[in-house]
Amino acid sequence: MWQIRLHGRGGQGVVTAAELIAISAFQNGYEAQAFPFFGVERSGAPIQAFARISDKPIRLREHIYHPEIIIVQDESLLMATDISFGAKSHTKLIINTQKTAPEIAALIKKEKVQSTKIKAKDIYTIDATTIALEIFNKNLLSPVMLAAFARFTKLIKPESLTQVIKEKFADKGPEIIKKNLAAIAKVYSL
């Protein structure tokens, strides 16, 4: 089973991203679940969402305390919260940043409250903000980070992600779908 924890800020689409990971994984033949964790936080407050993907039935119904994959949509959370809490020696980190993997590894190690289990070889960086601003003209990170998740983990196929985007955003209109698909294509072209 792959347990995924997503970190972001309210309004960045973290909950939607977890849901789309689960739906895409299900379309790839996996069992999947997604659920948020937030209270009455306002837009911009740190939030978490979770997803599980397995080739066997998932019976767990609890938060994810030891993720195999951590997705961070906002680099500033590295200093605001312990995003690596519960990381295993093989946990992969996918982060929205302009920094390199070694720079992020050094930053995590420097923060005394954070685990140093995440190694540079397991860190995948993507400048999702620049891509989102280029395509959406706003900091809409979920489609970019979803594509990065699919590309770096190979747990879901880009075709499944494309289909889920078309279904999920059908009521938002063809222009939104077109932009989301452009974001996915951009990530795969890097």
C-alpha positions in Angstrom: 0.0 0.0 0.0 1.2 3.5 -0.8 0.2 6.1 1.7 0.3 9.7 0.5 0.1 12.9 2.6 -0.4 16.2 0.9 0.5 19.5 2.5 -0.7 22.9 1.3 -2.6 26.0 2.2 -6.3 26.5 2.2 -7.4 27.4 -1.3 -4.6 25.6 -3.1 -6.7 22.6 -4.0 -5.0 20.1 -1.7 -8.3 18.3 -0.9 -9.2 18.1 -4.6 -5.7 16.8 -5.4 -6.1 13.9 -3.0 -9.5 13.1 -4.4 -8.1 13.1 -8.0 -5.2 10.9 -7.0 -7.6 8.3 -5.6 -10.0 8.5 -8.6 -7.1 8.2 -11.0 -5.6 5.2 -9.1 -9.0 3.5 -9.1 -9.1 3.9 -12.9 -5.7 2.2 -13.0 -7.1 -0.8 -11.2 -6.1 0.0 -7.7 -8.2 0.3 -4.5 -8.0 3.9 -3.3 -9.3 6.3 -0.8 -8.9 10.0 -0.1 -9.8 12.2 2.8 -9.0 15.7 4.1 -7.8 16.9 7.5 -8.7 20.5 8.4 -10.8 22.4 10.8 -12.1 25.9 10.5 -9.0 27.2 8.9 -9.3 30.0 6.5 -7.8 30.5 3.1 -4.0 30.4 3.4 -3.9 28.3 6.5 -1.8 25.0 6.5 -4.0 22.0 5.7 -3.4 18.3 5.0 -5.2 15.7 2.8 -4.5 12.1 2.5 -4.7 9.3 -0.1 -4.1 5.6 -0.1 -3.5 3.4 -3.1 -3.3 -0.4 -2.9 -3.7 -3.5 -5.0 -5.6 -5.1 -2.2 -8.7 -3.9 -0.3 -8.0 -1.0 2.0 -9.4 -1.5 5.5 -7.6 1.4 7.3 -9.7 4.4 8.2 -7.2 6.5 10.0 -4.9 9.4 9.2 -1.6 8.6 7.5 1.2 8.8 10.1 4.0 7.1 8.1 3.6 8.1 4.4 5.5 6.6 1.5 5.0 9.8 -0.5 4.7 13.4 0.8 3.5 16.1 -1.6 4.1 19.7 -0.6 2.3 22.4 -2.6 3.8 25.4 -0.7 7.5 25.5 0.0 6.9 27.9 2.9 5.4 25.0 4.9 8.9 23.6 5.4 9.5 26.3 8.0 5.9 26.5 9.3 5.2 22.8 10.0 7.0 19.5 10.2 6.1 18.1 6.7 8.4 15.2 7.2 6.7 13.9 10.4 6.6 10.1 10.2 8.7 9.8 7.1 10.3 6.5 6.5 13.8 5.9 5.1 12.3 5.4 1.6 9.7 8.2 1.7 9.6 10.3 -1.4 9.0 14.0 -1.3 7.5 15.9 -4.2 7.7 19.6 -3.6 6.7 22.8 -5.4 9.9 24.9 -5.4 12.6 26.5 -7.5 15.3 24.9 -5.4 17.1 21.7 -6.3 16.7 18.4 -4.4 20.0 18.8 -2.6 19.0 22.3 -1.5 15.7 21.1 -0.1 17.4 18.1 1.6 19.8 20.6 3.3 16.9 22.8 4.3 15.0 19.9 5.9 18.2 18.8 7.7 18.8 22.4 9.0 15.3 22.6 10.6 15.8 21.0 14.0 12.2 19.9 14.5 12.1 17.9 11.2 13.1 14.4 10.5 16.3 14.0 8.4 15.1 10.6 7.0 14.2 12.1 3.6 17.3 11.9 1.4 18.1 14.1 -1.6 17.7 11.1 -4.0 14.1 10.8 -2.8 13.2 14.5 -3.4 11.5 15.5 -6.6 11.2 19.3 -7.2 9.0 21.1 -9.6 8.4 24.8 -10.1 4.6 24.3 -10.0 4.0 28.0 -9.2 5.6 29.2 -12.4 3.8 26.6 -14.5 0.4 27.5 -12.9 0.9 31.2 -13.4 1.9 30.7 -17.0 -1.2 28.5 -17.8 -3.9 29.7 -15.4 -2.7 33.2 -14.6 -3.1 32.3 -10.9 -1.5 30.0 -8.4 -3.7 27.0 -9.1 -1.2 24.2 -8.2 -3.3 21.0 -8.0 -3.1 20.0 -11.7 0.6 20.7 -11.9 1.3 18.8 -8.6 -0.9 15.9 -9.7 1.0 15.6 -13.0 4.3 15.7 -11.0 2.9 12.9 -8.7 2.0 10.8 -11.7 5.3 11.4 -13.5 7.6 10.9 -10.5 5.8 7.9 -9.0 4.4 6.1 -12.0 1.5 5.0 -9.8 -1.1 6.5 -12.1 -0.9 6.9 -15.8 -1.2 10.3 -17.4 -4.1 9.0 -19.5 -6.1 8.3 -16.3 -5.3 11.7 -14.9 -6.4 13.3 -18.2 -9.7 11.3 -18.1 -10.3 12.2 -14.4 -9.7 15.9 -15.1 -12.2 15.8 -18.0 -14.8 14.2 -15.8 -14.2 16.2 -12.6 -14.2 19.6 -14.4 -16.9 18.9 -17.0 -19.2 21.4 -15.4 -16.5 24.1 -15.3 -16.3 24.3 -19.1 -13.9 23.3 -21.9 -11.5 26.2 -21.2 -10.8 25.0 -17.6 -10.3 21.4 -18.9 -8.0 22.7 -21.7 -5.8 24.6 -19.2 -5.7 21.6 -16.8 -4.6 19.3 -19.6 -2.0 21.9 -20.7 -0.6 21.9 -17.2 -0.3 18.1 -17.3 1.4 18.2 -20.7 3.8 20.9 -19.5 5.0 18.7 -16.5 5.6 15.7 -18.8 7.5 17.9 -21.2 10.1 19.0 -18.6 
